Amino acid sequence: MTLHYYYAACTLGLEAVLADELRALGAGDVEARRGACAFTGDRAMGYKACLWTRSAIRVQEELTRGFVRDRDDLYALTGTVDWSQSITYLQTLAIDGSVKDSFANDTRFPVLVVKDAICDQFRDRTGKRPDVGKDRPDLPIKLVLQGQEAILYRELGGEPLHKRGYREILHKSPLNEATAAGLLLMTGWDKQSPVCDPMCGSATFLIEAAWLACDRAPGLGRAFAFERWRDTDLDAWRQVYDEAEARAQRGAGRTPRLCGNDRHPSAIAIAQKALAGAGLENAVQLSQEDTFNWQPPFVPRLVVTNPPYGDRLQAEPQSLNDSWDALGRFLHRQCPGASAFVLCGNPELTQLLGLRATQKYPVRNGPIECRWLRYDIDGR
Ligand SMILES: C[S@@+](CC[C@H](N)C(=O)[O-])C[C@H]1O[C@@H](n2cnc3c(N)ncnc32)[C@H](O)[C@@H]1O
């Protein structure tokens, strides 16, 4: 078996969750890094990582690495890869780069060098070259230049993996699906106990919870760039995919009790659309009330929620205070004996809950440093 070197990126703070997911899938040499995990495996392992990891945002396969002091070194290194194994000249590629302490000040020049080296290789062999396509390129390439080391990856997913395909309309302040799934996995939820999100927005937590409980692979409804590559092992991919489909069929309907609430009618409308897109029309009970007054249809064992904390929603301070006060009262009154996990990017607001966090996990939500806070609510 040829061993491939992979690199999966995730939200900062979810590295340990992703590492556990990868190990459970059979990945080798799993090593958590900052915002990522490195791992090894055969081709099928790469496909499984794309299809099954809930917390990964990208999966990349390393194609080559080497020392580069200047343009010529980078050009030569790029030429050591046989690019025709991935695509034909009729397909498209795109190159994204990151640069730190290297011969180039920014990514523009080295990205151009890599593009020229690839296109020249095609032209030398066939007289034709692939085009660069920003929109859904067949071969998304990532160049990492750090000091005198360059690494070239190809990205297996294409579109980021958090794009599961169930969400057409975006809520004003949605939680990234992969982040939501990773946070849910961090709670240690048993996939059976009742769950609620009292400020559910577009219901990301609830959809991810339902898919987790139903054993549905998060990537089942979407396409991946690797499906368009020439050296993809289609038999291995078919096997991985068929197994995921069979598991989803066996697990369908295994949803535990799930409920969500939001005071905004537009949020509920978006949540309903997303639930339908995820094949979960009847799996989640939704209500539209102020959390302050909301009585969920059952007592939850787990509460997961992402209240506003004054970033993208740009709420007035008083309205923020009211939301957190309402959440605190809801937890005290309606959730005896539950574990509540709350994502917060503003520590001052958490005081309004009137509860003491028993665990605090640092997590990055977009540009904001947040905490995933656990509260154990007293039983009656
Ligand atoms: C950051 S968004 C949640 C986003 C959600 N996690 C998602 O993925 O779409 C916060 C949500 O809390 C809701 N909210 C704020 N205060 C509320 C309250 N007092 N009662 C009910 N909903 C409230 C807002 O309407 C908003 O949809």
The ligand as an ORCA input file, in Angstrom:
! r2SCAN-3c Opt
* xyz 0 1
  C     -25.614     33.835     16.964
  S     -27.243     33.498     16.506
  C     -27.351     31.754     16.526
  C     -26.870     31.155     15.253
  C     -27.094     29.687     15.158
  N     -26.203     28.939     16.045
  C     -26.940     29.221     13.722
  O     -26.104     28.377     13.444
  O     -27.610     29.770     12.848
  C     -28.143     33.931     17.942
  C     -29.629     33.756     17.811
  O     -30.223     34.001     19.087
  C     -31.516     34.541     18.862
  N     -31.946     35.210     20.118
  C     -31.313     36.197     20.768
  N     -31.993     36.530     21.885
  C     -33.077     35.727     21.949
  C     -34.139     35.564     22.872
  N     -34.216     36.325     23.963
  N     -35.079     34.624     22.608
  C     -34.996     33.865     21.498
  N     -34.009     33.973     20.588
  C     -33.062     34.880     20.809
  C     -31.321     35.473     17.681
  O     -32.546     35.695     17.026
  C     -30.305     34.686     16.826
  O     -30.949     33.955     15.819
*
